[in-house]
C-alpha cells in the first residue's frame, strides 16, 4: 500500500467511513510503516482536540457578499458555440477564396471515361484469394472440351 492512500484511509477511519476490507488493509500497513503510525497519532490527537473544543460564539456574525451567479444554460452555451463555429468557418472560407489576379496552382484535371476493367480484375483476384476452391474455370479448346 502506498502511504498516501494509507493516510487518506486514516482520515476516513477517524470519520467512521472506512470499509472493513480497507480497515484490515490499513491495519496491515500500519504494522509495517512507522511514518503512517506517527501520522495516525497526530491525526487522532488533532481530531480529538478539534471535536472536544467548545464552539465559540462570534461577536459579530459573518456575512459574505452575495455575488451574481453566472447561470450558463445549455441553450446559451450551444448558441455561443454555434456562433463561434460559424465565424471560424466563414473566415476560413473567405481566406481560401482565390483573388481575381491569382493564378491557378497545378495542372487542370481531366475526367476520363473508364470501363472499370481494373476493378473487375481486382475483384476476381480478391475472390480467388478469399475462396481458392472457387477458381474460375477457363474453357479449354481442343479435344478435351465437351
C-alpha positions in Angstrom: 0.0 0.0 0.0 1.2 3.5 -0.7 1.5 5.8 2.3 -0.6 8.5 0.6 -3.6 6.1 0.4 -2.9 4.9 3.9 -3.2 8.5 5.2 -6.4 9.0 3.3 -7.8 5.9 4.9 -6.7 7.1 8.4 -8.8 10.2 7.9 -11.7 8.1 6.7 -11.4 5.9 9.7 -11.5 8.9 12.1 -14.8 9.9 10.4 -16.2 6.3 10.6 -16.3 6.0 6.8 -13.8 3.2 6.2 -14.9 -0.2 4.9 -14.0 -3.4 6.7 -11.7 -4.5 4.0 -9.9 -1.2 3.8 -9.7 -1.3 7.7 -7.8 -4.6 7.6 -5.5 -3.4 4.8 -4.8 -0.2 6.8 -4.0 -2.2 9.9 -1.6 -4.3 8.0 0.1 -1.2 6.5 0.3 0.5 9.9 2.0 -2.6 11.4 4.9 -2.1 8.9 5.1 1.7 8.4 6.3 3.9 11.2 5.7 7.1 9.3 2.0 6.3 8.9 1.7 5.3 12.6 3.1 8.7 13.6 0.7 10.4 11.1 -2.2 8.4 12.7 -1.2 9.5 16.2 -1.0 13.2 15.1 -4.3 12.9 13.2 -6.1 11.3 16.2 -4.8 14.0 18.6 -5.7 16.9 16.3 -9.2 15.4 15.6 -10.0 14.8 19.2 -8.8 18.3 20.1 -11.0 19.9 17.5 -14.0 17.8 18.3 -13.7 18.4 22.1 -13.2 22.2 21.9 -16.5 24.0 22.6 -17.8 26.2 19.8 -17.0 29.9 20.2 -19.8 32.5 19.9 -18.8 35.2 17.4 -19.2 38.8 18.5 -20.5 39.7 15.0 -21.9 37.2 12.6 -20.1 36.5 9.4 -21.7 37.9 6.3 -20.5 37.1 2.8 -21.2 39.4 0.0 -23.7 38.0 -2.4 -22.2 37.9 -5.9 -24.1 37.5 -9.1 -24.1 33.9 -10.1 -23.4 33.2 -13.7 -26.0 30.9 -14.9 -24.9 29.0 -18.0 -27.8 27.3 -19.6 -27.3 24.6 -22.2 -29.1 26.8 -24.8 -26.8 29.7 -24.2 -23.6 27.6 -24.4 -24.9 25.9 -27.6 -25.7 29.2 -29.2 -22.3 30.6 -28.4 -20.6 27.5 -29.7 -22.6 27.6 -33.0 -21.8 31.3 -33.4 -18.1 30.8 -32.9 -18.2 27.9 -35.4 -20.0 30.0 -38.0 -17.4 32.8 -37.6 -14.5 30.4 -37.9 -15.9 28.7 -41.0 -16.8 32.0 -42.6 -13.3 33.3 -42.1 -11.8 30.1 -43.4 -13.9 30.2 -46.5 -13.1 33.9 -47.1 -9.4 33.3 -46.7 -9.4 30.3 -49.1 -11.1 32.1 -51.9 -8.7 32.9 -54.8 -8.4 36.5 -55.7 -9.1 37.8 -59.2 -5.4 38.3 -60.0 -4.2 34.9 -58.7 -3.0 32.1 -60.9 -4.4 28.6 -60.6 -2.0 26.2 -59.0 -1.3 22.9 -60.6 -2.4 21.4 -63.9 -6.1 21.2 -64.9 -7.9 18.0 -64.0 -9.3 15.9 -66.9 -12.1 13.4 -66.3 -11.7 10.3 -68.4 -14.4 7.7 -69.2 -13.4 4.2 -67.9 -14.7 0.7 -68.4 -13.7 -0.3 -64.9 -11.9 -3.4 -66.1 -9.2 -2.9 -63.5 -11.8 -3.0 -60.7 -13.4 -6.1 -62.2 -9.9 -7.8 -62.4 -9.2 -6.8 -58.8 -12.5 -8.3 -57.6 -11.6 -11.6 -59.4 -8.2 -11.7 -57.7 -9.8 -11.0 -54.3 -12.4 -13.6 -54.7 -9.7 -16.2 -55.7 -7.7 -15.3 -52.6 -10.7 -15.4 -50.3 -12.2 -18.6 -51.7 -9.5 -20.6 -53.5 -11.9 -23.5 -54.2 -14.0 -21.2 -56.4 -11.4 -20.8 -59.1 -12.7 -19.5 -62.3 -12.9 -22.3 -64.9 -11.4 -21.2 -68.1 -12.9 -23.0 -71.1 -10.3 -25.1 -72.9 -10.1 -25.5 -76.6 -9.4 -28.8 -78.3 -10.4 -32.4 -78.0 -10.8 -32.2 -74.2 -13.7 -29.7 -74.4 -17.1 -31.3 -74.4 
